[in-house]
Amino acid sequence: MIEKPTVLSTRPIYKGKIFDLIESEIRHGDIQYKREIIVHNGSAVIIPVFADETVALVRQYRYAAEEFLLEIPAGTLNSDEDPKVGALRELEEEIGVKAATVEKLAEFYVSPGFLTEKMFLYLATGLSETKQNLDEDEILSIERYSFSDAFDLIDRGEIQDAKTIIALTMAGARFGHLFS
């Protein structure tokens, strides 16, 4: 078993609204090195599947990617927020629906080499319409797809968001739709 490294020191570099940036000095055996780490509260992500087995995705411009991306509803967790609560909040804010049933599908790190963010993925079913309640800076449109059509979008490179690909693959398997 490999020994866990020791953190010798950590200093803040940047404190932001959504994430902080720190630099840590680390010793791992005889090797000493530095790592810059983005510290993030984590995210709640949810895939809404309607009674007709279509899924609702949101299309929004992502500045870092410089593209309009098709994604499942998602958002940053508030400090100490329960991920399921956050997922339900995002579902109603972005899609304008509530779920009778919510099931946790997975939790995973986004990019653990430099980012602490963990995503908590939920499946929402038994959906009923409420009212969309977007944040001021959320400009998005809602699009619904069958699993088959969504998988075709992945194959054609029109869905490039990793959390959405994971969610569609996992939820699709639950409903007997397999991504090939």
C-alpha angles and dihedrals in degrees: 000000000000115000116245114248123250121236107225098183142346128202129186116242102174136005115202142171095257104020144006128221121220135176118217130191110217136190118204109179106304094343123093122191145152129243129192109214131190108218113210131172092230132250139260115219127182136186113210114210116190126212090263088056094249120135127222116227130178125227114210140155113259110201095201091055092037089222143096104254130197109226145158116256111281143158145173115271118242115238109293092355117155106247093226090054090049092049092051090048091053092046092057096038096050105027102023097232139112124215128228090197129034122181127184110234103177149326122222144164116253099212110344095185092080109354131073093200115128120190122215111206123205135181116222122201136161089055125191126184121252124151131301111240108187124188114249093259096043110105109172146136127222120233127182124210139174114242090251092054092045091052089051089053089053091049091051092048093247092121107052101156111112097211090052093049090050092047095048092047094048097041092043090056090053089057095043095257109126125197111228 
